[in-house]
Amino acid sequence: MKKKEVNSSRIPIYRDAGFELYDALSTAEAFSKETEHSREPDKYIYSRYRNPTVVSAEEEIMKLEKCAWALLTQSGMSAIDTALSIFQLGKETRPWLFFTEIYGGTISYIESVLKSRRGLDIQYFTPENGNYNLVEFEKVISVLKPVFVYIETISNPMLIVADVEGITGIAKKYGTKVIIDNTFATPWLYKPLNEGADIVIHSATKYFSGHGNLTAGVICGNDNKIMQSAIEYRKFVGHTLSADDAYRLQTQIQSFDLRFSRQCSNATRLAAFLNDQPVINHVWFPGLKIHPSNQFAEKLFGSKGYGAMITFDFDGKDKTEKKNRRDKFIESVSEKIKLIPTLGDPHTILMPVEAVWGTKYPEPGMIRLSVGFEEYSELERTIVKALDIVKEN
Ligand code: PLP
């Protein structure tokens, strides 16, 4: 066995900005491999290009998504920017097609950056009655022939499950690439690259890091040409994750399966419980038969789980009563369930939907829960207490 300098079993945090290259020949050789996902220990150049601690965290994600490469970035948004921008080819750029049920921050980026600043031809595809109609989708795509279609496996906050296999099959017929934000589903439930998707994105801020203490993003794939463009773009704009954050991510991701499987089972139990409460009007959770995309959730995930997000609203005689009940609920659980605008944390956290999405979702008083991996009985107890207070008011 090769003897190491220090008997540590972990890759250290390499904080080097530039790496030592020794002579002109090795420098030229290192630069010639700049756009490879190389693991050669003496070919690092500069941390904005590639960094050994970051590569080691990328390898953990490659094992999870079972893909040929993964590139870490400083946030989910910089992963999205990288994945999309590599398809921009000046005036030659054909339309880009986005499903409308995607993260609000992505929509804002599309509108402000891609449309307003870059002047790109952006098109949207909207669901009907809570699902995507693939017959309509084929009609749109056959006329538009977009460069790519962009979807989320499980959408935010209505938790629509996209029929990734069906969508990918249609897109391929028209030479359209498929880019999937798999943040809510995670590879534990589903691996879109196995179904022919070209790029998978994650906000690693969420379930991969899992502790609400770092921001990171990742793009994953199998196509070498896409990887080379993405490595180049990430380098040009400086989106690469820092070694410090990569170290923490690499450590925290070791418990991803354990955390997420427990979060999914807690969410499945809690959704069924909430669905039985008279004070609650409706529960949106892909594992419930009443959810419009339950059939796709079953198709994609089997019975493994349905993600760990639940959206629900309150019963009430009018909008005001429903919103008052929401506010009372938020107040009553606040010791245990905090209002924190993220998801995938260890503890259950919540967001009032209207405060973030405005009137996009007209049901008043909706709450989105990110279910944690705390003891289930403790979580249910907190919610039972809060619902009792809501009923009394
Ligand atoms: N994708 C989804 C589905 C998200 O929910 C988010 C953030 O909430 C992002 C991407 C952006 O990730 P980040 O906040 O790490 O930039």
Residues whose N, C-alpha, C, O or C-beta is under 5 A from the ligand:
A	BS01	PLP	S75 G76 M77 Y103 D181 T183 S203 T205 T215 A216
